[in-house]
C-alpha cells in the first residue's frame, strides 16, 4: 500500500517559542494588533510504502518519535491518506 503522509510537529504548551514571539512582534509592527499567542511548527509531507495501514501508522509513529519530533518538548500528529493507483 502507498500512503501520502502529513506530519505536524509543534512545541508543547509551556515551552518558549522564540520564533513564534518574533513572528508575533513582526505582525504587530505591520499593524496586525489583533494577533496573539503565535506558535510556529513544522509540517512534513512524504510518501510511505507499507504492507498495511496499521504498519504504516507504527512506522510513522516511530519516525516521529525517533527523528522528526523531540518527544520531550514537541507534540506531533500525522495523517495517512491512502494513495489510489490505477491497476
Backbone as a ProteinNet text record, in pm:
[ID]
protein_1_A
[PRIMARY]
XXXXXXXXXXXXXXXXXXXXXXXXXXXXXXXXXXXXXXXXXXXXXXXXXXXXXXXXXXXXXXXXXXXXXXXXXXXXXXXXXXXXXXX
[TERTIARY]
84.5	0	89	38.1	111.1	26.6	91.2	22.4	90.4	9.4	60.5	50.2	159.2	164.3	191.2	115.7	142.3	166	280.6	317.9	321	255.9	253.5	331.2	430.9	512.1	502.2	464.2	452.6	512	558.4	607	491.8	519.6	419.6	392.4	274.1	240.5	343.2	376.7	470.6	614.1	642.6	777.8	785.4	894.9	919.6	928.7	868.5	870.3	924	1058	1115.4	1076.3	1065.5	1027.2	882.9	796.4	657.4	648.2	729	729.2	779.2	882.8	936.3	835	764.8	662.2	549	506.8	400.6	442.2	566.1	615.6	616.3	662.6	666.8	526.8	431.7	293.5	236.7	267.6	222.3	287.6	416.8	486.9	422.5	361.2	292.8	148.9	108	-25	-130.8	-93	-188.5	-193.1	-255	-254.7	-344.7	-437.1	-530.9	-476.9	-354.6	-298.2	-216.9	-245.1	-178.1	-138.3	-46.6	-8.7	32	120.7	167.6	263	238.8	325	366.9	491.8	544.6	566.4	531.7	550.7	607	616.1	668.4	566.8	563.7	482.3	574.3	565.9	641.8	541.9	572.7	491	580.2	528.5	608.2	516	573.8	502.3	565.3	481.5	526.6	466	548.4	501.1	507.1	395.8	388.3	285.5	298.7	207.5	61.8	41.3	-94.5	-99.8	-221.6	-239.2	-182.8	-208.4	-160.3	-7.6	59.6	205.8	254.2	183.9	220.4	210.3	105.4	90.3	204.2	241.3	350.7	483.1	507.1	630.6	634.6	524.2	524.1	536.1	475	490.7	637.3	703.4	845.7	930.4	901.9	975.8	961	839.9	816.9	892.8	881.5	947.5	1099.2	1152.4	1297.4	1366.9	1293	1363.1	1294.9	1166.2	1102.1	1066.7	1040.9	999.2	1085.1	1100.8	1165.6	1052.3	1028.3	913.6	912.6	1026.6	1031.9	961.6	982.9	929.9	828	812.2	723	603.8	491.9	376.6	377.5	325.3	315.7	188.6	144.8	36.4	60.3	4.4	20.3	-110.2	-124.2	-242.5	-193.5	-253.5	-223	-339	-307.8	-410.1	-366	-452	-419.9	-416.3	-309.3	-292.8	-352.1	-439.2	-502.4	-410.2	-395.7	-313.6	-400.5	-389.9	-464.5	-408.7	-496.3	-448	-366.5
-117.7	0	124	228.6	355.2	462.1	538	642.7	777	879.7	1016.6	1048.5	1099.5	1126.3	1274.2	1333.1	1469.1	1461.5	1513.8	1512.8	1657.2	1681.6	1813.7	1805.8	1893	1895.6	2036.2	2043.5	2171.3	2159.9	2272.3	2275.1	2249.9	2175.7	2154	2285.2	2294.4	2411.4	2425.8	2548.8	2575.5	2592.9	2554.5	2573.8	2706.5	2776	2903.9	2884.6	2976.1	2970.1	3103.3	3122.4	3248.9	3284.6	3184.6	3213.1	3262.5	3202.9	3248.9	3390.3	3419.1	3553.3	3656.9	3623.2	3715.3	3738	3631.9	3645	3734.4	3714.3	3797.8	3944.8	3971.4	4109.9	4170.4	4095	4146	4175.3	4089.5	4113.6	4239.9	4258.8	4381.9	4505	4494.3	4605.3	4640.3	4540.7	4563.2	4610	4626.3	4679.5	4574.8	4448.7	4343.1	4322.9	4420.1	4421.5	4314.8	4260	4161.9	4019.3	3998.2	3863.1	3840.3	3728.9	3698.2	3551.5	3519.9	3381.6	3302.4	3358.9	3291.5	3178.8	3061.9	2945.5	2896.6	2861.6	2814.9	2664.3	2594.5	2449.8	2409.2	2279.8	2225.8	2129.6	2124	2026.7	1950.4	1819.5	1733.3	1658.4	1646.9	1567.6	1462.4	1341.1	1233.5	1124.9	1033	914.6	794.6	704.2	586.1	461.5	363.4	232.7	139.6	72.1	-20.5	-128.6	-245.7	-355.1	-330.5	-245.9	-220.6	-83.4	-35.9	91.7	80	-32	-49.7	-40.6	-105.1	-98.8	41.6	107.3	244.6	336.7	320.3	401.4	374.2	247.9	213.3	272.2	264.1	320.2	470.6	538.8	685.1	728.6	654.2	688.8	678	573.2	555.1	665.7	698.9	805.2	937.6	966.8	1092.8	1094.9	986.8	981.8	981.4	913.8	898.2	1008.9	1078.2	1171.3	1306.8	1309	1435.8	1523.9	1464	1540.9	1501.2	1595.4	1566.1	1541.6	1416.3	1386.5	1462.7	1513.3	1589.7	1724.1	1790	1925.4	1940.5	1839.5	1850.8	1756.6	1804.3	1719.7	1693.8	1580	1553	1474.1	1484.5	1402.1	1384.4	1280	1257.7	1209.5	1233.8	1193.4	1105.9	986.9	896.4	899.6	922.8	915.8	809	711.9	605.2	662.3	634.2	685.9	585.5	633.1	546.4	528.4	404.6	375.6	301	340.4	271.7	131.3	31	-106.3	-121.3
0	0	0	-62.8	-69.3	-0.3	86.7	163.3	143.1	130.9	143.4	291.4	347.7	491.7	514.4	605.6	650.8	801.3	845.3	986.8	1035.8	1149	1211.6	1342.9	1359.6	1482	1541.3	1669.3	1738.9	1878.3	1930.1	2068.3	2164.6	2270.9	2374.9	2447.3	2505.8	2587.6	2698.8	2729.9	2837.9	2791.3	2666.3	2613.5	2540.3	2560.8	2495.8	2344.2	2268.9	2122.6	2069.6	2068.7	2024.1	1880.9	1794.1	1655.4	1648.4	1727.9	1733.7	1789	1892.8	1951.7	1851.5	1775.1	1674.5	1563.5	1525.7	1422.1	1470.5	1594.1	1650.2	1654.7	1696.9	1701.5	1561.6	1463.7	1325.9	1274.8	1306.5	1263.7	1328.8	1456	1524.5	1463	1428.8	1363.2	1228.9	1165.8	1038.5	1057.1	1182.8	1210.5	1242.6	1256.1	1288.6	1440.3	1508.6	1654.5	1717.2	1641.3	1695.6	1698.1	1653.5	1651.6	1778.1	1847	1974.1	1980	2069.4	2100	1975.8	1895.6	1774.8	1813.5	1758.8	1778.6	1640.6	1625.9	1498.4	1507.3	1402.1	1396.8	1262.2	1242.7	1117.4	1058.9	925.9	854.4	760.8	767.6	676.7	590.2	461.6	370.6	306.3	296.3	236.7	184.2	110.3	61.6	130.4	178.9	251.8	189.5	164.2	120.6	241	268.3	380.8	348.1	409.2	378.9	420.5	523.4	572.7	639.1	662.5	734	875.5	942	1079.3	1084.1	990.4	989.1	951.1	859.6	822.7	944	1023.7	1145	1242.9	1258.8	1350.6	1302	1171.7	1115.4	1137.7	1107.7	1120.9	1266.5	1357.9	1499.1	1539.1	1493.4	1523.3	1458.5	1333.9	1263.8	1338.2	1381.8	1454.2	1586.7	1663.6	1795	1784.4	1682.5	1673	1595.4	1506.3	1417.8	1399.1	1370.2	1333.6	1453.3	1567.4	1685.4	1804.2	1896.7	2024.5	2123.7	2163.4	2249.6	2381.8	2424.4	2548.9	2533.2	2419.5	2403.7	2291.3	2207.1	2091.6	2101.1	2049.5	2020.9	1871.3	1830.4	1687.8	1660	1537.7	1487.5	1338.9	1284.6	1141.6	1081.4	952.6	877.3	762.7	751.4	640.4	541.4	416.1	311.7	212.6	193.3	100.4	-41.1	-109.7	-245.4	-343	-428.5	-526.3	-645.7	-688.1	-805.5	-905.9	-1031.1	-1136.1	-1154.7	-1179.2	-1198.8	-1325.6
[MASK]
+++++++++++++++++++++++++++++++++++++++++++++++++++++++++++++++++++++++++++++++++++++++

